[in-house]
Amino acid sequence: MSDFGALIELKTISQTKLTAEEIRLFRNAVDKIKKENQFSDALGESFLFKIMDVDSNGSSLVVILSEYWFGDEDEQETFDFAKENDLEKIETIAASLQALMGKEHIVTAIFDGW
């Protein structure tokens, strides 16, 4: 597993389980953004757009966009470099997804360690 990276999280405002229709809408929106854009990470690799469930009650989904590993370099410098490259892009993607998903959902751009 990677050490850190960029992701987007989808939740309902009510924190209830996502419906099959909401999941379908979200997957279609992610696919649309992926097909219409050429986003790449700090290493020049295309964003992953890997959709995953993150909790047992089904109240959120995440889209993993980039993954990075710490190596021999300074960890904070590596993290900051990748974040500087990815953050504006993931915020743009999150804003597009928020517009497509509507006010009943919270779409959050996150760049962090895991």
Secondary structure as the mmCIF struct_conf table of DSSP 4:
data_model
#
loop_
_struct_conf.conf_type_id
_struct_conf.id
_struct_conf.beg_label_comp_id
_struct_conf.beg_label_asym_id
_struct_conf.beg_label_seq_id
_struct_conf.end_label_comp_id
_struct_conf.end_label_asym_id
_struct_conf.end_label_seq_id
BEND BEND1 ASP A 3 ASP A 3
STRN STRN1 PHE A 4 THR A 12
TURN_TY1_P TURN_TY1_P1 ILE A 13 SER A 14
HELX_LH_PP_P HELX_LH_PP_P1 THR A 16 THR A 19
HELX_RH_AL_P HELX_RH_AL_P1 ALA A 20 GLU A 36
STRN STRN2 SER A 40 SER A 40
TURN_TY1_P TURN_TY1_P2 ALA A 42 LEU A 43
BEND BEND2 GLY A 44 GLY A 44
HELX_LH_PP_P HELX_LH_PP_P2 GLU A 45 GLU A 45
STRN STRN3 SER A 46 SER A 46
HELX_LH_PP_P HELX_LH_PP_P3 PHE A 47 PHE A 47
STRN STRN4 LYS A 50 ASP A 53
BEND BEND3 ASP A 55 ASP A 55
TURN_TY1_P TURN_TY1_P3 SER A 56 ASN A 57
BEND BEND4 GLY A 58 GLY A 58
STRN STRN5 SER A 60 TYR A 68
BEND BEND5 ASP A 72 GLU A 73
HELX_RH_AL_P HELX_RH_AL_P2 GLU A 75 MET A 101
TURN_TY1_P TURN_TY1_P4 LYS A 103 GLU A 104
STRN STRN6 HIS A 105 GLY A 113
#
